[in-house]
Amino acid sequence: MKSVESTLEITTVAGCRVACQVCPQDTFLKVYRGPRMLSFETFVACVDKVPDWVQIDFSGFSEPWLNESCSDMVEYAAKRHDVYVYTTLTGMSKSDAQRVARVRPKLLGIHIRDVDDKSPIHDVDLSLSHILNPTEYISHGLPHEEVVPQLLPGVRVSLCQLHSRGGLNWSVPYRSGPLRCSSTRRFRHNVLLPSGEVLLCCTDYGMKHRLGNLLHNTYESLFVGEYERIKSGSEHDIGDILCRRCEIAESLPPQKSMVSNG
């Protein structure tokens, strides 16, 4: 298998003070029960169970460097996995930036402040991006005028649309019929929480689809039970799955039934 087909996003802290409009933090914290901070020990115990072909993303439900152990986690994961990093630089020090740069992530995206403060990223040292050498800057609108002069020349700025998070941020029409996720072929772009629990995806701030807990179970055990119910629901339009109100989902043509001529 290829790493791009299976990803585990790491949520290093429950609750993010950056407060981007795209992330319904209040919804998540109302249902989450567990430690607020992902310990390095818990991270190691979980990631050691993850096959090396699985991509590790430092993103999840919060700014990764709100956890002071994040650079340790990045270095550890990079020993066996392809690592992707997405950060607002909030909480990151110069030493952190130097350590991450030495790891050379496969992709490093830096979220920046936009003119409407959909992502109100304040009080960060954007000169750190010159150390990190990012793949791209990411903005939820036109970049703020105070930010533009600090960006590294020649690095693209990607405009990213706000996301309803499966209807949690605003109402989204129900999508009927067969569908698939456009970001992963087999619903295997999952999210690890500080408790070791794994959720379906980065849309699931309400913790609707809990796949299992890597502290207590194997990686392979995540893909039975609830996972199979989600796959079946996407193929046959049965059950209440989050994907039905997700913009990332794509409709598929109905499967033709096989009729016997005999």
ROBA-879466 format. One record per residue (C-alpha): residue in one letter; x, y, z. Coordinates in Angstrom, 1 decimal. Layout:
res=A; X=X; Y=Y; Z=Z
...
***
This chain:
res=M; X=0.0; Y=0.0; Z=0.0
res=K; X=1.0; Y=3.6; Z=-0.6
res=S; X=1.2; Y=6.1; Z=2.3
res=V; X=-1.1; Y=8.5; Z=0.4
res=E; X=-3.9; Y=6.0; Z=0.7
res=S; X=-3.8; Y=5.9; Z=4.5
res=T; X=-3.1; Y=8.8; Z=6.8
res=L; X=-3.3; Y=9.4; Z=10.5
res=E; X=-3.7; Y=13.0; Z=11.6
res=I; X=-2.3; Y=13.8; Z=15.1
res=T; X=-4.2; Y=16.1; Z=17.4
res=T; X=-1.6; Y=17.1; Z=19.9
res=V; X=-3.9; Y=19.1; Z=22.2
res=A; X=-7.7; Y=19.1; Z=22.8
res=G; X=-8.8; Y=22.7; Z=22.4
res=C; X=-7.2; Y=25.3; Z=20.2
res=R; X=-6.8; Y=29.0; Z=21.1
res=V; X=-6.2; Y=30.1; Z=17.5
res=A; X=-10.0; Y=29.8; Z=17.1
res=C; X=-10.3; Y=29.7; Z=13.3
res=Q; X=-13.9; Y=29.8; Z=12.0
res=V; X=-13.4; Y=26.5; Z=10.2
res=C; X=-12.9; Y=24.5; Z=13.5
res=P; X=-15.9; Y=24.1; Z=15.8
res=Q; X=-13.8; Y=23.7; Z=19.0
res=D; X=-16.8; Y=24.2; Z=21.3
res=T; X=-18.6; Y=21.2; Z=19.7
res=F; X=-15.6; Y=19.0; Z=20.1
res=L; X=-14.9; Y=19.9; Z=23.7
res=K; X=-18.5; Y=19.3; Z=24.7
res=V; X=-18.2; Y=15.6; Z=23.7
res=Y; X=-14.5; Y=14.8; Z=24.2
res=R; X=-13.6; Y=13.1; Z=27.5
res=G; X=-9.9; Y=12.6; Z=27.9
res=P; X=-6.6; Y=14.3; Z=28.6
res=R; X=-6.2; Y=17.7; Z=27.0
res=M; X=-2.6; Y=17.2; Z=26.1
res=L; X=-1.2; Y=14.3; Z=24.0
res=S; X=1.8; Y=13.0; Z=26.0
res=F; X=4.9; Y=11.9; Z=24.2
res=E; X=4.5; Y=8.4; Z=25.8
res=T; X=1.0; Y=8.0; Z=24.5
res=F; X=2.0; Y=9.2; Z=21.1
res=V; X=4.8; Y=6.7; Z=20.9
res=A; X=2.6; Y=3.8; Z=22.1
res=C; X=0.1; Y=4.6; Z=19.4
res=V; X=2.3; Y=5.4; Z=16.5
res=D; X=4.4; Y=2.3; Z=17.1
res=K; X=1.3; Y=0.3; Z=16.2
res=V; X=0.9; Y=2.1; Z=12.9
res=P; X=2.4; Y=0.5; Z=9.7
res=D; X=5.2; Y=2.4; Z=8.1
res=W; X=3.2; Y=2.9; Z=4.9
res=V; X=0.7; Y=5.1; Z=6.7
res=Q; X=1.4; Y=8.8; Z=6.4
res=I; X=1.5; Y=10.8; Z=9.6
res=D; X=0.1; Y=14.4; Z=9.5
res=F; X=0.6; Y=16.9; Z=12.2
res=S; X=-2.6; Y=18.8; Z=12.0
res=G; X=-5.8; Y=17.3; Z=13.5
res=F; X=-8.2; Y=19.4; Z=15.5
res=S; X=-5.7; Y=22.0; Z=16.8
res=E; X=-2.5; Y=23.8; Z=16.2
res=P; X=0.2; Y=21.1; Z=16.8
res=W; X=2.8; Y=23.3; Z=18.5
res=L; X=0.4; Y=24.2; Z=21.4
res=N; X=2.0; Y=21.0; Z=22.7
res=E; X=5.6; Y=21.6; Z=23.7
res=S; X=6.4; Y=18.0; Z=22.8
res=C; X=5.3; Y=18.3; Z=19.2
res=S; X=8.8; Y=18.6; Z=17.8
res=D; X=9.8; Y=15.4; Z=19.6
res=M; X=6.8; Y=13.7; Z=18.0
res=V; X=7.7; Y=14.9; Z=14.5
res=E; X=11.2; Y=13.6; Z=14.9
res=Y; X=10.0; Y=10.3; Z=16.2
res=A; X=7.4; Y=9.8; Z=13.5
res=A; X=9.8; Y=10.7; Z=10.7
res=K; X=12.0; Y=7.7; Z=11.6
res=R; X=9.5; Y=5.4; Z=9.9
res=H; X=6.8; Y=7.4; Z=8.2
res=D; X=6.3; Y=10.1; Z=5.6
res=V; X=5.4; Y=13.2; Z=7.6
res=Y; X=3.2; Y=16.1; Z=6.6
res=V; X=3.1; Y=19.3; Z=8.8
res=Y; X=0.4; Y=22.0; Z=8.9
res=T; X=0.9; Y=24.8; Z=11.3
res=T; X=0.0; Y=28.4; Z=12.1
res=L; X=3.4; Y=28.7; Z=13.9
res=T; X=1.5; Y=29.5; Z=17.1
res=G; X=3.6; Y=28.1; Z=20.0
res=M; X=6.6; Y=27.3; Z=17.7
res=S; X=10.0; Y=28.5; Z=18.8
res=K; X=13.1; Y=29.0; Z=16.6
res=S; X=14.5; Y=25.8; Z=18.0
res=D; X=11.4; Y=24.0; Z=17.0
res=A; X=11.6; Y=25.4; Z=13.5
res=Q; X=15.2; Y=24.3; Z=13.1
res=R; X=14.3; Y=20.7; Z=14.3
res=V; X=11.4; Y=20.4; Z=11.9
res=A; X=13.5; Y=21.8; Z=9.0
res=R; X=16.1; Y=19.0; Z=9.7
res=V; X=13.3; Y=16.4; Z=9.4
res=R; X=12.4; Y=17.8; Z=6.0
res=P; X=8.6; Y=16.9; Z=5.9
res=K; X=7.2; Y=15.7; Z=2.6
res=L; X=4.9; Y=18.7; Z=2.8
res=L; X=5.0; Y=21.7; Z=5.1
res=G; X=2.0; Y=24.1; Z=5.0
res=I; X=1.8; Y=27.3; Z=7.0
res=H; X=-1.6; Y=28.8; Z=7.7
res=I; X=-1.5; Y=32.5; Z=7.6
res=R; X=-3.9; Y=35.3; Z=8.7
res=D; X=-6.5; Y=36.5; Z=6.1
res=V; X=-8.0; Y=40.0; Z=5.7
res=D; X=-11.3; Y=38.9; Z=7.3
res=D; X=-9.7; Y=37.1; Z=10.2
res=K; X=-11.5; Y=33.8; Z=9.4
res=S; X=-8.2; Y=32.5; Z=10.7
res=P; X=-7.2; Y=35.1; Z=13.4
res=I; X=-3.6; Y=34.1; Z=13.6
res=H; X=-1.9; Y=36.8; Z=15.6
res=D; X=1.4; Y=37.2; Z=17.5
res=V; X=3.4; Y=34.7; Z=15.5
res=D; X=6.9; Y=35.1; Z=14.2
res=L; X=6.6; Y=34.6; Z=10.4
res=S; X=10.3; Y=34.8; Z=10.0
res=L; X=10.3; Y=31.1; Z=11.2
res=S; X=8.9; Y=30.2; Z=7.8
res=H; X=12.3; Y=31.2; Z=6.3
res=I; X=13.9; Y=28.5; Z=8.5
res=L; X=11.2; Y=25.9; Z=7.7
res=N; X=11.2; Y=26.5; Z=3.9
res=P; X=7.5; Y=25.7; Z=3.5
res=T; X=5.9; Y=24.0; Z=0.6
res=E; X=3.0; Y=26.5; Z=0.7
res=Y; X=1.2; Y=29.2; Z=2.7
res=I; X=-2.5; Y=28.5; Z=3.3
res=S; X=-5.1; Y=31.2; Z=3.7
res=H; X=-8.9; Y=31.2; Z=4.2
res=G; X=-9.1; Y=34.3; Z=2.2
res=L; X=-6.9; Y=37.0; Z=0.8
res=P; X=-3.7; Y=37.2; Z=2.9
res=H; X=-3.7; Y=40.1; Z=5.5
res=E; X=-1.7; Y=43.1; Z=4.4
res=E; X=0.5; Y=42.9; Z=7.5
res=V; X=1.4; Y=39.3; Z=6.6
res=V; X=2.3; Y=39.7; Z=2.9
res=P; X=5.7; Y=41.4; Z=3.4
res=Q; X=6.8; Y=38.7; Z=5.7
res=L; X=6.2; Y=35.8; Z=3.4
res=L; X=9.1; Y=33.9; Z=1.8
res=P; X=9.4; Y=34.9; Z=-1.9
res=G; X=8.5; Y=32.3; Z=-4.4
res=V; X=6.3; Y=30.1; Z=-2.1
res=R; X=2.8; Y=29.7; Z=-3.4
res=V; X=-0.2; Y=30.9; Z=-1.4
res=S; X=-3.1; Y=28.5; Z=-1.5
res=L; X=-6.6; Y=29.8; Z=-0.9
res=C; X=-8.7; Y=27.4; Z=1.1
res=Q; X=-12.4; Y=27.5; Z=1.5
res=L; X=-14.1; Y=27.4; Z=4.9
res=H; X=-15.6; Y=24.0; Z=5.6
res=S; X=-18.9; Y=23.1; Z=7.3
res=R; X=-17.3; Y=20.1; Z=9.1
res=G; X=-20.2; Y=17.9; Z=8.1
res=G; X=-22.8; Y=20.5; Z=8.8
res=L; X=-21.5; Y=21.4; Z=12.3
res=N; X=-20.6; Y=25.0; Z=11.3
res=W; X=-23.6; Y=25.6; Z=9.1
res=S; X=-26.4; Y=23.6; Z=7.5
res=V; X=-25.5; Y=21.4; Z=4.5
res=P; X=-28.1; Y=19.6; Z=2.3
res=Y; X=-28.3; Y=15.8; Z=2.7
res=R; X=-26.5; Y=14.0; Z=-0.1
res=S; X=-28.3; Y=10.8; Z=-1.1
res=G; X=-27.1; Y=7.9; Z=-3.2
res=P; X=-23.7; Y=6.2; Z=-3.4
res=L; X=-20.8; Y=8.4; Z=-2.6
res=R; X=-17.1; Y=8.4; Z=-1.8
res=C; X=-14.6; Y=10.7; Z=0.0
res=S; X=-12.6; Y=12.8; Z=-2.4
res=S; X=-9.6; Y=13.0; Z=0.1
res=T; X=-9.2; Y=9.2; Z=0.7
res=R; X=-10.3; Y=6.3; Z=-1.4
res=R; X=-11.2; Y=4.1; Z=1.5
res=F; X=-12.1; Y=6.4; Z=4.4
res=R; X=-8.6; Y=6.0; Z=5.8
res=H; X=-7.7; Y=9.6; Z=6.5
res=N; X=-8.2; Y=9.3; Z=10.3
res=V; X=-7.6; Y=11.4; Z=13.4
res=L; X=-5.8; Y=10.5; Z=16.6
res=L; X=-6.9; Y=12.3; Z=19.8
res=P; X=-4.8; Y=12.8; Z=23.0
res=S; X=-6.7; Y=9.9; Z=24.6
res=G; X=-5.5; Y=7.5; Z=22.0
res=E; X=-9.0; Y=7.4; Z=20.5
res=V; X=-9.2; Y=7.5; Z=16.6
res=L; X=-12.0; Y=9.2; Z=14.7
res=L; X=-13.1; Y=8.8; Z=11.1
res=C; X=-11.7; Y=12.1; Z=9.8
res=C; X=-10.9; Y=15.8; Z=10.3
res=T; X=-14.6; Y=16.6; Z=9.8
res=D; X=-15.7; Y=14.7; Z=12.9
res=Y; X=-15.5; Y=17.3; Z=15.6
res=G; X=-18.7; Y=15.9; Z=17.1
res=M; X=-17.0; Y=12.5; Z=17.5
res=K; X=-19.8; Y=10.7; Z=15.6
res=H; X=-17.7; Y=8.0; Z=14.2
res=R; X=-15.3; Y=6.5; Z=16.8
res=L; X=-13.1; Y=3.8; Z=15.2
res=G; X=-11.3; Y=2.6; Z=18.3
res=N; X=-8.4; Y=3.4; Z=20.6
res=L; X=-4.8; Y=2.8; Z=19.6
res=L; X=-3.6; Y=2.7; Z=23.2
res=H; X=-5.6; Y=-0.5; Z=23.7
res=N; X=-6.1; Y=-2.0; Z=20.3
res=T; X=-4.2; Y=-2.7; Z=17.0
res=Y; X=-4.2; Y=-0.4; Z=14.0
res=E; X=-6.0; Y=-3.1; Z=11.9
res=S; X=-8.8; Y=-3.3; Z=14.5
res=L; X=-9.8; Y=0.3; Z=13.6
res=F; X=-11.2; Y=-0.9; Z=10.3
res=V; X=-13.9; Y=-3.2; Z=11.4
res=G; X=-17.2; Y=-2.5; Z=13.2
res=E; X=-18.0; Y=1.2; Z=12.9
res=Y; X=-15.6; Y=1.6; Z=9.9
res=E; X=-17.5; Y=-1.1; Z=8.0
res=R; X=-20.8; Y=0.5; Z=8.8
res=I; X=-19.6; Y=3.8; Z=7.4
res=K; X=-18.4; Y=2.1; Z=4.2
res=S; X=-21.7; Y=0.2; Z=3.8
res=G; X=-23.6; Y=3.4; Z=4.5
res=S; X=-21.7; Y=5.3; Z=1.8
res=E; X=-22.3; Y=2.6; Z=-0.8
res=H; X=-26.0; Y=1.9; Z=-0.1
res=D; X=-27.3; Y=5.1; Z=1.4
res=I; X=-28.2; Y=3.4; Z=4.7
res=G; X=-27.6; Y=4.7; Z=8.2
res=D; X=-26.8; Y=8.1; Z=9.4
res=I; X=-23.2; Y=8.9; Z=8.4
res=L; X=-21.4; Y=12.2; Z=8.6
res=C; X=-20.3; Y=12.0; Z=4.9
res=R; X=-23.9; Y=12.7; Z=3.8
res=R; X=-23.5; Y=16.4; Z=4.8
res=C; X=-19.8; Y=16.8; Z=3.9
res=E; X=-18.6; Y=19.0; Z=1.0
res=I; X=-15.6; Y=16.7; Z=0.5
res=A; X=-17.9; Y=13.8; Z=-0.4
res=E; X=-18.5; Y=13.0; Z=-4.1
res=S; X=-21.6; Y=11.4; Z=-5.5
res=L; X=-21.1; Y=8.2; Z=-7.5
res=P; X=-23.3; Y=6.8; Z=-10.3
res=P; X=-25.8; Y=4.2; Z=-9.0
res=Q; X=-24.6; Y=0.6; Z=-9.3
res=K; X=-26.5; Y=-1.4; Z=-11.9
res=S; X=-28.2; Y=-4.5; Z=-10.5
res=M; X=-27.3; Y=-7.8; Z=-12.2
res=V; X=-30.4; Y=-9.4; Z=-13.7
res=S; X=-30.4; Y=-13.1; Z=-14.7
res=N; X=-31.7; Y=-14.1; Z=-18.1
res=G; X=-32.2; Y=-17.6; Z=-17.1
***
